[in-house]
Amino acid sequence: MIAVSDATLWAAIAALGVCTYLIRWSFIGLAGGREFPEWAMRLLRYVPVTVLPAMVAPMVVWPRALEGETDPYRILAALTVLLIGAVTGRLLLSIVSGIGLLLLLQTFA
């Protein structure tokens, strides 16, 4: 691990916080009172659908708990979530099914 001084660490955290705020403000503050065109609204509907898999995929394929080794149980649970989500369209049911399958596989297999 790289040694970093406390001042450098807090400066990096503050800088990242300011950057995050400015990125969000640029969207909300500048465009807050305006109406978006139809094409922009259509594209914005896909943001949550793309962000969630982008956050979950690294945890499925390269889990830190297993020191980066691929876990077939996690992949099977993720595929179950995708299948149930595609068939039923119900997010909560998909997530609960995936978690349940992962726990069953880790417990009994």
Summary of the structure (lengths in Angstrom):
residues: 109
radius of gyration: 19.8
end to end distance: 35.2
largest distance: 54.8
contacts: 219
relative contact order: 0.06
helix: 79%
strand: 0%
